[in-house]
């Protein structure tokens, strides 16, 4: 068996944890989505924080009439604004 660097412990989550966001963050993300990418994603209805995808970014789940998406905000030293990635979540 190969070397395993990280193993789950009793505190590990096996699936993403979705948590409420502050009203300020909610309004900022909804405004950004509805202004910048609603032509692709549809209008944003709700936002939650995602706690288990990455330690190096801030992750949010947002819902639209077209589905659920992951919004990943990555701090960038070279650009004043954060790098943004949006991916469609496959919900079963």
SULHUPE-V330374 format. One record per helix or strand of 3 or more residues. SS is the DSSP state (@ for helix, = for strand). FROM is the first residue (numbers start at 1). LEN is the number of residues. If there is no record, write none. Layout:
BEGIN
SS_FROM_LEN ; SS_FROM_LEN
END
This chain:
BEGIN
=_18_3 ; @_23_14 ; @_38_4 ; =_44_7 ; =_58_7 ; =_67_8 ; =_83_6
END
